[in-house]
Amino acid sequence: MALWEGRSKLQCITERVFLTNFFGAKNWKLLQQAAVTHVLVCAAELPFVFEKNGLIYKRLDLADNTTSKLPIA
């Protein structure tokens, strides 16, 4: 199965809510263009890349695999 070409871009889910992968989240120019202010990291091992630049981060401690289950609040 081929990887999706747009996987490292920001995909608009709803107004002001975007989805991307780790490589998209490391693209400061892309985040700035979309006026991103908050980032939800859904993997235990990924860093808060632009915290020093003012982005606000929240983490869900999930394994980066297809069997992880989202916690239900």
mmCIF file as Biopython writes it, N, C-alpha, C and O atoms, coordinates in Angstrom:
data_model
#
loop_
_atom_site.group_PDB
_atom_site.id
_atom_site.type_symbol
_atom_site.label_atom_id
_atom_site.label_alt_id
_atom_site.label_comp_id
_atom_site.label_asym_id
_atom_site.label_entity_id
_atom_site.label_seq_id
_atom_site.pdbx_PDB_ins_code
_atom_site.Cartn_x
_atom_site.Cartn_y
_atom_site.Cartn_z
_atom_site.occupancy
_atom_site.B_iso_or_equiv
_atom_site.auth_seq_id
_atom_site.auth_asym_id
_atom_site.pdbx_PDB_model_num
ATOM 1   N N  . MET A ? 1  ? 0.843   -1.183 0.000  1.0 0.0 1  A 1 
ATOM 2   C CA . MET A ? 1  ? 0.000   0.000  0.000  1.0 0.0 1  A 1 
ATOM 3   C C  . MET A ? 1  ? 0.889   1.248  0.000  1.0 0.0 1  A 1 
ATOM 4   O O  . MET A ? 1  ? 1.798   1.359  0.823  1.0 0.0 1  A 1 
ATOM 5   N N  . ALA A ? 2  ? 0.635   2.169  -0.904 1.0 0.0 2  A 1 
ATOM 6   C CA . ALA A ? 2  ? 1.433   3.393  -1.013 1.0 0.0 2  A 1 
ATOM 7   C C  . ALA A ? 2  ? 1.021   4.396  0.058  1.0 0.0 2  A 1 
ATOM 8   O O  . ALA A ? 2  ? -0.145  4.464  0.447  1.0 0.0 2  A 1 
ATOM 9   N N  . LEU A ? 3  ? 1.995   5.174  0.529  1.0 0.0 3  A 1 
ATOM 10  C CA . LEU A ? 3  ? 1.691   6.225  1.498  1.0 0.0 3  A 1 
ATOM 11  C C  . LEU A ? 3  ? 0.975   7.368  0.800  1.0 0.0 3  A 1 
ATOM 12  O O  . LEU A ? 3  ? 1.265   7.684  -0.354 1.0 0.0 3  A 1 
ATOM 13  N N  . TRP A ? 4  ? 0.048   7.978  1.502  1.0 0.0 4  A 1 
ATOM 14  C CA . TRP A ? 4  ? -0.714  9.093  0.963  1.0 0.0 4  A 1 
ATOM 15  C C  . TRP A ? 4  ? 0.186   10.312 0.807  1.0 0.0 4  A 1 
ATOM 16  O O  . TRP A ? 4  ? 0.896   10.692 1.739  1.0 0.0 4  A 1 
ATOM 17  N N  . GLU A ? 5  ? 0.155   10.911 -0.350 1.0 0.0 5  A 1 
ATOM 18  C CA . GLU A ? 5  ? 1.046   12.019 -0.709 1.0 0.0 5  A 1 
ATOM 19  C C  . GLU A ? 5  ? 0.916   13.231 0.214  1.0 0.0 5  A 1 
ATOM 20  O O  . GLU A ? 5  ? 1.911   13.912 0.461  1.0 0.0 5  A 1 
ATOM 21  N N  . GLY A ? 6  ? -0.279  13.518 0.728  1.0 0.0 6  A 1 
ATOM 22  C CA . GLY A ? 6  ? -0.493  14.702 1.549  1.0 0.0 6  A 1 
ATOM 23  C C  . GLY A ? 6  ? -0.342  14.471 3.041  1.0 0.0 6  A 1 
ATOM 24  O O  . GLY A ? 6  ? -0.773  15.304 3.838  1.0 0.0 6  A 1 
ATOM 25  N N  . ARG A ? 7  ? 0.259   13.363 3.434  1.0 0.0 7  A 1 
ATOM 26  C CA . ARG A ? 7  ? 0.303   12.974 4.852  1.0 0.0 7  A 1 
ATOM 27  C C  . ARG A ? 7  ? 1.055   13.954 5.746  1.0 0.0 7  A 1 
ATOM 28  O O  . ARG A ? 7  ? 0.794   13.992 6.949  1.0 0.0 7  A 1 
ATOM 29  N N  . SER A ? 8  ? 1.960   14.732 5.216  1.0 0.0 8  A 1 
ATOM 30  C CA . SER A ? 8  ? 2.715   15.691 6.040  1.0 0.0 8  A 1 
ATOM 31  C C  . SER A ? 8  ? 2.201   17.122 5.889  1.0 0.0 8  A 1 
ATOM 32  O O  . SER A ? 8  ? 2.856   18.066 6.330  1.0 0.0 8  A 1 
ATOM 33  N N  . LYS A ? 9  ? 1.056   17.282 5.282  1.0 0.0 9  A 1 
ATOM 34  C CA . LYS A ? 9  ? 0.426   18.589 5.157  1.0 0.0 9  A 1 
ATOM 35  C C  . LYS A ? 9  ? -0.614  18.719 6.268  1.0 0.0 9  A 1 
ATOM 36  O O  . LYS A ? 9  ? -0.924  17.736 6.940  1.0 0.0 9  A 1 
ATOM 37  N N  . LEU A ? 10 ? -1.150  19.913 6.466  1.0 0.0 10 A 1 
ATOM 38  C CA . LEU A ? 10 ? -2.244  20.103 7.415  1.0 0.0 10 A 1 
ATOM 39  C C  . LEU A ? 10 ? -3.558  19.820 6.696  1.0 0.0 10 A 1 
ATOM 40  O O  . LEU A ? 10 ? -3.842  20.401 5.649  1.0 0.0 10 A 1 
ATOM 41  N N  . GLN A ? 11 ? -4.347  18.929 7.263  1.0 0.0 11 A 1 
ATOM 42  C CA . GLN A ? 11 ? -5.655  18.617 6.701  1.0 0.0 11 A 1 
ATOM 43  C C  . GLN A ? 11 ? -6.715  19.271 7.576  1.0 0.0 11 A 1 
ATOM 44  O O  . GLN A ? 11 ? -6.768  19.008 8.778  1.0 0.0 11 A 1 
ATOM 45  N N  . CYS A ? 12 ? -7.551  20.109 7.001  1.0 0.0 12 A 1 
ATOM 46  C CA . CYS A ? 12 ? -8.574  20.824 7.759  1.0 0.0 12 A 1 
ATOM 47  C C  . CYS A ? 12 ? -9.709  19.857 8.092  1.0 0.0 12 A 1 
ATOM 48  O O  . CYS A ? 12 ? -10.346 19.301 7.197  1.0 0.0 12 A 1 
ATOM 49  N N  . ILE A ? 13 ? -9.952  19.663 9.388  1.0 0.0 13 A 1 
ATOM 50  C CA . ILE A ? 13 ? -11.036 18.797 9.847  1.0 0.0 13 A 1 
ATOM 51  C C  . ILE A ? 13 ? -12.309 19.620 10.020 1.0 0.0 13 A 1 
ATOM 52  O O  . ILE A ? 13 ? -13.358 19.261 9.486  1.0 0.0 13 A 1 
ATOM 53  N N  . THR A ? 14 ? -12.223 20.698 10.748 1.0 0.0 14 A 1 
ATOM 54  C CA . THR A ? 14 ? -13.280 21.707 10.877 1.0 0.0 14 A 1 
ATOM 55  C C  . THR A ? 14 ? -12.573 23.046 10.959 1.0 0.0 14 A 1 
ATOM 56  O O  . THR A ? 14 ? -11.343 23.107 10.957 1.0 0.0 14 A 1 
ATOM 57  N N  . GLU A ? 15 ? -13.344 24.110 11.032 1.0 0.0 15 A 1 
ATOM 58  C CA . GLU A ? 15 ? -12.723 25.431 11.121 1.0 0.0 15 A 1 
ATOM 59  C C  . GLU A ? 15 ? -11.767 25.487 12.314 1.0 0.0 15 A 1 
ATOM 60  O O  . GLU A ? 15 ? -12.175 25.262 13.453 1.0 0.0 15 A 1 
ATOM 61  N N  . ARG A ? 16 ? -10.494 25.789 12.048 1.0 0.0 16 A 1 
ATOM 62  C CA . ARG A ? 16 ? -9.433  25.941 13.062 1.0 0.0 16 A 1 
ATOM 63  C C  . ARG A ? 16 ? -8.993  24.637 13.713 1.0 0.0 16 A 1 
ATOM 64  O O  . ARG A ? 16 ? -8.303  24.664 14.732 1.0 0.0 16 A 1 
ATOM 65  N N  . VAL A ? 17 ? -9.381  23.485 13.142 1.0 0.0 17 A 1 
ATOM 66  C CA . VAL A ? 17 ? -8.909  22.186 13.637 1.0 0.0 17 A 1 
ATOM 67  C C  . VAL A ? 17 ? -8.259  21.455 12.466 1.0 0.0 17 A 1 
ATOM 68  O O  . VAL A ? 17 ? -8.879  21.234 11.426 1.0 0.0 17 A 1 
ATOM 69  N N  . PHE A ? 18 ? -6.984  21.083 12.664 1.0 0.0 18 A 1 
ATOM 70  C CA . PHE A ? 18 ? -6.215  20.445 11.607 1.0 0.0 18 A 1 
ATOM 71  C C  . PHE A ? 18 ? -5.669  19.112 12.094 1.0 0.0 18 A 1 
ATOM 72  O O  . PHE A ? 18 ? -5.525  18.885 13.295 1.0 0.0 18 A 1 
ATOM 73  N N  . LEU A ? 19 ? -5.372  18.246 11.155 1.0 0.0 19 A 1 
ATOM 74  C CA . LEU A ? 19 ? -4.757  16.958 11.434 1.0 0.0 19 A 1 
ATOM 75  C C  . LEU A ? 19 ? -3.505  16.854 10.580 1.0 0.0 19 A 1 
ATOM 76  O O  . LEU A ? 19 ? -3.512  17.221 9.405  1.0 0.0 19 A 1 
ATOM 77  N N  . THR A ? 20 ? -2.429  16.353 11.176 1.0 0.0 20 A 1 
ATOM 78  C CA . THR A ? 20 ? -1.192  16.113 10.429 1.0 0.0 20 A 1 
ATOM 79  C C  . THR A ? 20 ? -0.402  15.014 11.129 1.0 0.0 20 A 1 
ATOM 80  O O  . THR A ? 20 ? -0.804  14.522 12.183 1.0 0.0 20 A 1 
ATOM 81  N N  . ASN A ? 21 ? 0.701   14.645 10.544 1.0 0.0 21 A 1 
ATOM 82  C CA . ASN A ? 21 ? 1.588   13.663 11.170 1.0 0.0 21 A 1 
ATOM 83  C C  . ASN A ? 21 ? 2.760   14.403 11.834 1.0 0.0 21 A 1 
ATOM 84  O O  . ASN A ? 21 ? 2.796   15.633 11.859 1.0 0.0 21 A 1 
ATOM 85  N N  . PHE A ? 22 ? 3.694   13.647 12.359 1.0 0.0 22 A 1 
ATOM 86  C CA . PHE A ? 22 ? 4.840   14.230 13.058 1.0 0.0 22 A 1 
ATOM 87  C C  . PHE A ? 22 ? 5.627   15.183 12.160 1.0 0.0 22 A 1 
ATOM 88  O O  . PHE A ? 22 ? 6.087   16.227 12.624 1.0 0.0 22 A 1 
ATOM 89  N N  . PHE A ? 23 ? 5.784   14.842 10.899 1.0 0.0 23 A 1 
ATOM 90  C CA . PHE A ? 23 ? 6.570   15.672 9.987  1.0 0.0 23 A 1 
ATOM 91  C C  . PHE A ? 23 ? 5.853   16.984 9.681  1.0 0.0 23 A 1 
ATOM 92  O O  . PHE A ? 23 ? 6.503   18.023 9.560  1.0 0.0 23 A 1 
ATOM 93  N N  . GLY A ? 24 ? 4.544   16.958 9.555  1.0 0.0 24 A 1 
ATOM 94  C CA . GLY A ? 24 ? 3.778   18.188 9.384  1.0 0.0 24 A 1 
ATOM 95  C C  . GLY A ? 24 ? 3.833   19.059 10.620 1.0 0.0 24 A 1 
ATOM 96  O O  . GLY A ? 24 ? 3.904   20.284 10.521 1.0 0.0 24 A 1 
ATOM 97  N N  . ALA A ? 25 ? 3.802   18.425 11.796 1.0 0.0 25 A 1 
ATOM 98  C CA . ALA A ? 25 ? 3.844   19.159 13.064 1.0 0.0 25 A 1 
ATOM 99  C C  . ALA A ? 25 ? 5.220   19.765 13.336 1.0 0.0 25 A 1 
ATOM 100 O O  . ALA A ? 25 ? 5.350   20.629 14.204 1.0 0.0 25 A 1 
ATOM 101 N N  . LYS A ? 26 ? 6.243   19.326 12.609 1.0 0.0 26 A 1 
ATOM 102 C CA . LYS A ? 26 ? 7.592   19.891 12.743 1.0 0.0 26 A 1 
ATOM 103 C C  . LYS A ? 26 ? 7.861   20.992 11.719 1.0 0.0 26 A 1 
ATOM 104 O O  . LYS A ? 26 ? 8.968   21.527 11.657 1.0 0.0 26 A 1 
ATOM 105 N N  . ASN A ? 27 ? 6.856   21.326 10.922 1.0 0.0 27 A 1 
ATOM 106 C CA . ASN A ? 27 ? 7.010   22.334 9.870  1.0 0.0 27 A 1 
ATOM 107 C C  . ASN A ? 27 ? 6.501   23.680 10.399 1.0 0.0 27 A 1 
ATOM 108 O O  . ASN A ? 27 ? 5.320   24.000 10.262 1.0 0.0 27 A 1 
ATOM 109 N N  . TRP A ? 28 ? 7.395   24.458 10.998 1.0 0.0 28 A 1 
ATOM 110 C CA . TRP A ? 28 ? 7.036   25.724 11.632 1.0 0.0 28 A 1 
ATOM 111 C C  . TRP A ? 28 ? 6.336   26.666 10.663 1.0 0.0 28 A 1 
ATOM 112 O O  . TRP A ? 28 ? 5.355   27.306 11.041 1.0 0.0 28 A 1 
ATOM 113 N N  . LYS A ? 29 ? 6.807   26.767 9.435  1.0 0.0 29 A 1 
ATOM 114 C CA . LYS A ? 29 ? 6.209   27.669 8.439  1.0 0.0 29 A 1 
ATOM 115 C C  . LYS A ? 29 ? 4.755   27.267 8.157  1.0 0.0 29 A 1 
ATOM 116 O O  . LYS A ? 29 ? 3.878   28.126 8.065  1.0 0.0 29 A 1 
ATOM 117 N N  . LEU A ? 30 ? 4.511   25.988 8.024  1.0 0.0 30 A 1 
ATOM 118 C CA . LEU A ? 30 ? 3.164   25.479 7.769  1.0 0.0 30 A 1 
ATOM 119 C C  . LEU A ? 30 ? 2.223   25.793 8.937  1.0 0.0 30 A 1 
ATOM 120 O O  . LEU A ? 30 ? 1.084   26.211 8.729  1.0 0.0 30 A 1 
ATOM 121 N N  . LEU A ? 31 ? 2.707   25.589 10.158 1.0 0.0 31 A 1 
ATOM 122 C CA . LEU A ? 31 ? 1.897   25.880 11.349 1.0 0.0 31 A 1 
ATOM 123 C C  . LEU A ? 31 ? 1.594   27.370 11.463 1.0 0.0 31 A 1 
ATOM 124 O O  . LEU A ? 31 ? 0.476   27.751 11.810 1.0 0.0 31 A 1 
ATOM 125 N N  . GLN A ? 32 ? 2.576   28.206 11.175 1.0 0.0 32 A 1 
ATOM 126 C CA . GLN A ? 32 ? 2.380   29.654 11.225 1.0 0.0 32 A 1 
ATOM 127 C C  . GLN A ? 32 ? 1.357   30.111 10.183 1.0 0.0 32 A 1 
ATOM 128 O O  . GLN A ? 32 ? 0.491   30.934 10.481 1.0 0.0 32 A 1 
ATOM 129 N N  . GLN A ? 33 ? 1.454   29.579 8.969  1.0 0.0 33 A 1 
ATOM 130 C CA . GLN A ? 33 ? 0.526   29.955 7.900  1.0 0.0 33 A 1 
ATOM 131 C C  . GLN A ? 33 ? -0.913  29.634 8.274  1.0 0.0 33 A 1 
ATOM 132 O O  . GLN A ? 33 ? -1.830  30.356 7.883  1.0 0.0 33 A 1 
ATOM 133 N N  . ALA A ? 34 ? -1.119  28.561 9.024  1.0 0.0 34 A 1 
ATOM 134 C CA . ALA A ? 34 ? -2.466  28.155 9.429  1.0 0.0 34 A 1 
ATOM 135 C C  . ALA A ? 34 ? -2.884  28.793 10.753 1.0 0.0 34 A 1 
ATOM 136 O O  . ALA A ? 34 ? -3.986  28.539 11.239 1.0 0.0 34 A 1 
ATOM 137 N N  . ALA A ? 35 ? -2.017  29.618 11.341 1.0 0.0 35 A 1 
ATOM 138 C CA . ALA A ? 35 ? -2.275  30.289 12.626 1.0 0.0 35 A 1 
ATOM 139 C C  . ALA A ? 35 ? -2.557  29.291 13.743 1.0 0.0 35 A 1 
ATOM 140 O O  . ALA A ? 35 ? -3.430  29.522 14.580 1.0 0.0 35 A 1 
ATOM 141 N N  . VAL A ? 36 ? -1.823  28.189 13.757 1.0 0.0 36 A 1 
ATOM 142 C CA . VAL A ? 36 ? -1.972  27.172 14.803 1.0 0.0 36 A 1 
ATOM 143 C C  . VAL A ? 36 ? -1.435  27.732 16.119 1.0 0.0 36 A 1 
ATOM 144 O O  . VAL A ? 36 ? -0.347  28.307 16.157 1.0 0.0 36 A 1 
ATOM 145 N N  . THR A ? 37 ? -2.199  27.560 17.193 1.0 0.0 37 A 1 
ATOM 146 C CA . THR A ? 37 ? -1.792  28.042 18.516 1.0 0.0 37 A 1 
ATOM 147 C C  . THR A ? 37 ? -1.665  26.908 19.528 1.0 0.0 37 A 1 
ATOM 148 O O  . THR A ? 37 ? -0.941  27.036 20.515 1.0 0.0 37 A 1 
ATOM 149 N N  . HIS A ? 38 ? -2.374  25.784 19.286 1.0 0.0 38 A 1 
ATOM 150 C CA . HIS A ? 38 ? -2.381  24.649 20.206 1.0 0.0 38 A 1 
ATOM 151 C C  . HIS A ? 38 ? -2.150  23.362 19.417 1.0 0.0 38 A 1 
ATOM 152 O O  . HIS A ? 38 ? -2.598  23.225 18.278 1.0 0.0 38 A 1 
ATOM 153 N N  . VAL A ? 39 ? -1.441  22.421 20.044 1.0 0.0 39 A 1 
ATOM 154 C CA . VAL A ? 39 ? -1.143  21.146 19.398 1.0 0.0 39 A 1 
ATOM 155 C C  . VAL A ? 39 ? -1.471  20.016 20.368 1.0 0.0 39 A 1 
ATOM 156 O O  . VAL A ? 39 ? -1.043  20.037 21.522 1.0 0.0 39 A 1 
ATOM 157 N N  . LEU A ? 40 ? -2.234  19.029 19.895 1.0 0.0 40 A 1 
ATOM 158 C CA . LEU A ? 40 ? -2.499  17.818 20.652 1.0 0.0 40 A 1 
ATOM 159 C C  . LEU A ? 40 ? -1.604  16.725 20.094 1.0 0.0 40 A 1 
ATOM 160 O O  . LEU A ? 40 ? -1.768  16.309 18.948 1.0 0.0 40 A 1 
ATOM 161 N N  . VAL A ? 41 ? -0.654  16.258 20.901 1.0 0.0 41 A 1 
ATOM 162 C CA . VAL A ? 41 ? 0.284   15.210 20.494 1.0 0.0 41 A 1 
ATOM 163 C C  . VAL A ? 41 ? -0.305  13.874 20.943 1.0 0.0 41 A 1 
ATOM 164 O O  . VAL A ? 41 ? -0.552  13.670 22.132 1.0 0.0 41 A 1 
ATOM 165 N N  . CYS A ? 42 ? -0.525  12.986 20.014 1.0 0.0 42 A 1 
ATOM 166 C CA . CYS A ? 42 ? -1.162  11.692 20.317 1.0 0.0 42 A 1 
ATOM 167 C C  . CYS A ? 42 ? -0.161  10.554 20.224 1.0 0.0 42 A 1 
ATOM 168 O O  . CYS A ? 42 ? -0.436  9.527  19.602 1.0 0.0 42 A 1 
ATOM 169 N N  . ALA A ? 43 ? 0.977   10.730 20.829 1.0 0.0 43 A 1 
ATOM 170 C CA . ALA A ? 43 ? 2.000   9.686  20.879 1.0 0.0 43 A 1 
ATOM 171 C C  . ALA A ? 43 ? 2.924   9.984  22.055 1.0 0.0 43 A 1 
ATOM 172 O O  . ALA A ? 43 ? 3.390   11.112 22.218 1.0 0.0 43 A 1 
ATOM 173 N N  . ALA A ? 44 ? 3.181   8.986  22.857 1.0 0.0 44 A 1 
ATOM 174 C CA . ALA A ? 44 ? 3.965   9.177  24.083 1.0 0.0 44 A 1 
ATOM 175 C C  . ALA A ? 44 ? 5.391   9.624  23.800 1.0 0.0 44 A 1 
ATOM 176 O O  . ALA A ? 44 ? 5.978   10.349 24.603 1.0 0.0 44 A 1 
ATOM 177 N N  . GLU A ? 45 ? 5.954   9.208  22.679 1.0 0.0 45 A 1 
ATOM 178 C CA . GLU A ? 45 ? 7.379   9.424  22.436 1.0 0.0 45 A 1 
ATOM 179 C C  . GLU A ? 45 ? 7.718   10.689 21.634 1.0 0.0 45 A 1 
ATOM 180 O O  . GLU A ? 45 ? 8.895   10.961 21.399 1.0 0.0 45 A 1 
ATOM 181 N N  . LEU A ? 46 ? 6.720   11.459 21.214 1.0 0.0 46 A 1 
ATOM 182 C CA . LEU A ? 46 ? 7.009   12.615 20.373 1.0 0.0 46 A 1 
ATOM 183 C C  . LEU A ? 46 ? 7.212   13.883 21.205 1.0 0.0 46 A 1 
ATOM 184 O O  . LEU A ? 46 ? 6.490   14.111 22.175 1.0 0.0 46 A 1 
ATOM 185 N N  . PRO A ? 47 ? 8.190   14.703 20.828 1.0 0.0 47 A 1 
ATOM 186 C CA . PRO A ? 47 ? 8.504   15.914 21.598 1.0 0.0 47 A 1 
ATOM 187 C C  . PRO A ? 47 ? 7.562   17.073 21.292 1.0 0.0 47 A 1 
ATOM 188 O O  . PRO A ? 47 ? 6.856   17.068 20.283 1.0 0.0 47 A 1 
ATOM 189 N N  . PHE A ? 48 ? 7.561   18.053 22.169 1.0 0.0 48 A 1 
ATOM 190 C CA . PHE A ? 48 ? 6.860   19.321 21.953 1.0 0.0 48 A 1 
ATOM 191 C C  . PHE A ? 48 ? 7.837   20.229 21.209 1.0 0.0 48 A 1 
ATOM 192 O O  . PHE A ? 48 ? 8.600   20.970 21.829 1.0 0.0 48 A 1 
ATOM 193 N N  . VAL A ? 49 ? 7.809   20.170 19.908 1.0 0.0 49 A 1 
ATOM 194 C CA . VAL A ? 49 ? 8.838   20.760 19.049 1.0 0.0 49 A 1 
ATOM 195 C C  . VAL A ? 49 ? 8.920   22.283 19.162 1.0 0.0 49 A 1 
ATOM 196 O O  . VAL A ? 49 ? 10.022  22.829 19.218 1.0 0.0 49 A 1 
ATOM 197 N N  . PHE A ? 50 ? 7.790   22.978 19.198 1.0 0.0 50 A 1 
ATOM 198 C CA . PHE A ? 50 ? 7.802   24.443 19.157 1.0 0.0 50 A 1 
ATOM 199 C C  . PHE A ? 50 ? 7.245   25.078 20.431 1.0 0.0 50 A 1 
ATOM 200 O O  . PHE A ? 50 ? 6.700   26.181 20.381 1.0 0.0 50 A 1 
ATOM 201 N N  . GLU A ? 51 ? 7.373   24.410 21.548 1.0 0.0 51 A 1 
ATOM 202 C CA . GLU A ? 51 ? 6.900   24.961 22.816 1.0 0.0 51 A 1 
ATOM 203 C C  . GLU A ? 51 ? 7.599   26.286 23.124 1.0 0.0 51 A 1 
ATOM 204 O O  . GLU A ? 51 ? 6.972   27.223 23.619 1.0 0.0 51 A 1 
ATOM 205 N N  . LYS A ? 52 ? 8.891   26.359 22.829 1.0 0.0 52 A 1 
ATOM 206 C CA . LYS A ? 52 ? 9.639   27.599 23.089 1.0 0.0 52 A 1 
ATOM 207 C C  . LYS A ? 52 ? 9.208   28.736 22.159 1.0 0.0 52 A 1 
ATOM 208 O O  . LYS A ? 52 ? 9.493   29.901 22.437 1.0 0.0 52 A 1 
ATOM 209 N N  . ASN A ? 53 ? 8.523   28.407 21.057 1.0 0.0 53 A 1 
ATOM 210 C CA . ASN A ? 53 ? 8.019   29.419 20.124 1.0 0.0 53 A 1 
ATOM 211 C C  . ASN A ? 53 ? 6.626   29.901 20.505 1.0 0.0 53 A 1 
ATOM 212 O O  . ASN A ? 53 ? 6.057   30.754 19.824 1.0 0.0 53 A 1 
ATOM 213 N N  . GLY A ? 54 ? 6.066   29.353 21.602 1.0 0.0 54 A 1 
ATOM 214 C CA . GLY A ? 54 ? 4.774   29.817 22.074 1.0 0.0 54 A 1 
ATOM 215 C C  . GLY A ? 54 ? 3.599   28.888 21.808 1.0 0.0 54 A 1 
ATOM 216 O O  . GLY A ? 54 ? 2.488   29.173 22.255 1.0 0.0 54 A 1 
ATOM 217 N N  . LEU A ? 55 ? 3.807   27.782 21.093 1.0 0.0 55 A 1 
ATOM 218 C CA . LEU A ? 55 ? 2.703   26.847 20.900 1.0 0.0 55 A 1 
ATOM 219 C C  . LEU A ? 55 ? 2.364   26.182 22.230 1.0 0.0 55 A 1 
ATOM 220 O O  . LEU A ? 55 ? 3.250   25.897 23.036 1.0 0.0 55 A 1 
ATOM 221 N N  . ILE A ? 56 ? 1.097   25.943 22.448 1.0 0.0 56 A 1 
ATOM 222 C CA . ILE A ? 56 ? 0.629   25.288 23.668 1.0 0.0 56 A 1 
ATOM 223 C C  . ILE A ? 56 ? 0.350   23.829 23.326 1.0 0.0 56 A 1 
ATOM 224 O O  . ILE A ? 56 ? -0.387  23.527 22.388 1.0 0.0 56 A 1 
ATOM 225 N N  . TYR A ? 57 ? 0.954   22.932 24.103 1.0 0.0 57 A 1 
ATOM 226 C CA . TYR A ? 57 ? 0.855   21.494 23.821 1.0 0.0 57 A 1 
ATOM 227 C C  . TYR A ? 57 ? 0.072   20.760 24.901 1.0 0.0 57 A 1 
ATOM 228 O O  . TYR A ? 57 ? 0.088   21.138 26.072 1.0 0.0 57 A 1 
ATOM 229 N N  . LYS A ? 58 ? -0.607  19.712 24.483 1.0 0.0 58 A 1 
ATOM 230 C CA . LYS A ? 58 ? -1.239  18.738 25.364 1.0 0.0 58 A 1 
ATOM 231 C C  . LYS A ? 58 ? -0.906  17.365 24.785 1.0 0.0 58 A 1 
ATOM 232 O O  . LYS A ? 58 ? -0.865  17.195 23.566 1.0 0.0 58 A 1 
ATOM 233 N N  . ARG A ? 59 ? -0.671  16.393 25.654 1.0 0.0 59 A 1 
ATOM 234 C CA . ARG A ? 59 ? -0.275  15.064 25.184 1.0 0.0 59 A 1 
ATOM 235 C C  . ARG A ? 59 ? -1.284  14.007 25.622 1.0 0.0 59 A 1 
ATOM 236 O O  . ARG A ? 59 ? -1.775  14.023 26.751 1.0 0.0 59 A 1 
ATOM 237 N N  . LEU A ? 60 ? -1.583  13.088 24.704 1.0 0.0 60 A 1 
ATOM 238 C CA . LEU A ? 60 ? -2.268  11.844 25.023 1.0 0.0 60 A 1 
ATOM 239 C C  . LEU A ? 60 ? -1.195  10.769 24.968 1.0 0.0 60 A 1 
ATOM 240 O O  . LEU A ? 60 ? -0.601  10.543 23.914 1.0 0.0 60 A 1 
ATOM 241 N N  . ASP A ? 61 ? -0.942  10.107 26.084 1.0 0.0 61 A 1 
ATOM 242 C CA . ASP A ? 61 ? 0.112   9.083  26.116 1.0 0.0 61 A 1 
ATOM 243 C C  . ASP A ? 61 ? -0.357  7.810  25.432 1.0 0.0 61 A 1 
ATOM 244 O O  . ASP A ? 61 ? -0.867  6.892  26.074 1.0 0.0 61 A 1 
ATOM 245 N N  . LEU A ? 62 ? -0.179  7.772  24.138 1.0 0.0 62 A 1 
ATOM 246 C CA . LEU A ? 62 ? -0.563  6.629  23.322 1.0 0.0 62 A 1 
ATOM 247 C C  . LEU A ? 62 ? 0.667   6.067  22.633 1.0 0.0 62 A 1 
ATOM 248 O O  . LEU A ? 62 ? 1.611   6.796  22.329 1.0 0.0 62 A 1 
ATOM 249 N N  . ALA A ? 63 ? 0.646   4.769  22.390 1.0 0.0 63 A 1 
ATOM 250 C CA . ALA A ? 63 ? 1.689   4.176  21.544 1.0 0.0 63 A 1 
ATOM 251 C C  . ALA A ? 63 ? 1.368   4.570  20.108 1.0 0.0 63 A 1 
ATOM 252 O O  . ALA A ? 63 ? 0.200   4.631  19.726 1.0 0.0 63 A 1 
ATOM 253 N N  . ASP A ? 64 ? 2.388   4.835  19.321 1.0 0.0 64 A 1 
ATOM 254 C CA . ASP A ? 64 ? 2.196   5.239  17.928 1.0 0.0 64 A 1 
ATOM 255 C C  . ASP A ? 64 ? 1.994   3.992  17.072 1.0 0.0 64 A 1 
ATOM 256 O O  . ASP A ? 64 ? 2.877   3.593  16.313 1.0 0.0 64 A 1 
ATOM 257 N N  . ASN A ? 65 ? 0.806   3.381  17.211 1.0 0.0 65 A 1 
ATOM 258 C CA . ASN A ? 65 ? 0.472   2.217  16.398 1.0 0.0 65 A 1 
ATOM 259 C C  . ASN A ? 65 ? -1.046  2.130  16.223 1.0 0.0 65 A 1 
ATOM 260 O O  . ASN A ? 65 ? -1.793  2.871  16.862 1.0 0.0 65 A 1 
ATOM 261 N N  . THR A ? 66 ? -1.487  1.243  15.375 1.0 0.0 66 A 1 
ATOM 262 C CA . THR A ? 66 ? -2.907  1.146  15.028 1.0 0.0 66 A 1 
ATOM 263 C C  . THR A ? 66 ? -3.755  0.502  16.105 1.0 0.0 66 A 1 
ATOM 264 O O  . THR A ? 66 ? -4.981  0.532  15.996 1.0 0.0 66 A 1 
ATOM 265 N N  . THR A ? 67 ? -3.169  -0.078 17.135 1.0 0.0 67 A 1 
ATOM 266 C CA . THR A ? 67 ? -3.959  -0.747 18.177 1.0 0.0 67 A 1 
ATOM 267 C C  . THR A ? 67 ? -4.229  0.145  19.387 1.0 0.0 67 A 1 
ATOM 268 O O  . THR A ? 67 ? -4.962  -0.263 20.287 1.0 0.0 67 A 1 
ATOM 269 N N  . SER A ? 68 ? -3.661  1.344  19.434 1.0 0.0 68 A 1 
ATOM 270 C CA . SER A ? 68 ? -3.900  2.258  20.558 1.0 0.0 68 A 1 
ATOM 271 C C  . SER A ? 68 ? -5.355  2.669  20.607 1.0 0.0 68 A 1 
ATOM 272 O O  . SER A ? 68 ? -5.991  2.889  19.576 1.0 0.0 68 A 1 
ATOM 273 N N  . LYS A ? 69 ? -5.869  2.769  21.806 1.0 0.0 69 A 1 
ATOM 274 C CA . LYS A ? 69 ? -7.263  3.188  21.991 1.0 0.0 69 A 1 
ATOM 275 C C  . LYS A ? 69 ? -7.274  4.557  22.684 1.0 0.0 69 A 1 
ATOM 276 O O  . LYS A ? 69 ? -6.559  4.784  23.660 1.0 0.0 69 A 1 
ATOM 277 N N  . LEU A ? 70 ? -8.102  5.455  22.156 1.0 0.0 70 A 1 
ATOM 278 C CA . LEU A ? 70 ? -8.225  6.784  22.753 1.0 0.0 70 A 1 
ATOM 279 C C  . LEU A ? 70 ? -8.934  6.674  24.095 1.0 0.0 70 A 1 
ATOM 280 O O  . LEU A ? 70 ? -9.914  5.939  24.219 1.0 0.0 70 A 1 
ATOM 281 N N  . PRO A ? 71 ? -8.448  7.399  25.103 1.0 0.0 71 A 1 
ATOM 282 C CA . PRO A ? 71 ? -9.131  7.379  26.407 1.0 0.0 71 A 1 
ATOM 283 C C  . PRO A ? 71 ? -10.470 8.099  26.299 1.0 0.0 71 A 1 
ATOM 284 O O  . PRO A ? 71 ? -10.587 9.115  25.614 1.0 0.0 71 A 1 
ATOM 285 N N  . ILE A ? 72 ? -11.460 7.571  26.970 1.0 0.0 72 A 1 
ATOM 286 C CA . ILE A ? 72 ? -12.783 8.200  26.978 1.0 0.0 72 A 1 
ATOM 287 C C  . ILE A ? 72 ? -12.964 8.901  28.308 1.0 0.0 72 A 1 
ATOM 288 O O  . ILE A ? 72 ? -12.855 8.295  29.374 1.0 0.0 72 A 1 
ATOM 289 N N  . ALA A ? 73 ? -13.245 10.201 28.220 1.0 0.0 73 A 1 
ATOM 290 C CA . ALA A ? 73 ? -13.402 11.005 29.447 1.0 0.0 73 A 1 
ATOM 291 C C  . ALA A ? 73 ? -14.819 10.931 29.972 1.0 0.0 73 A 1 
ATOM 292 O O  . ALA A ? 73 ? -15.131 11.543 30.993 1.0 0.0 73 A 1 
#
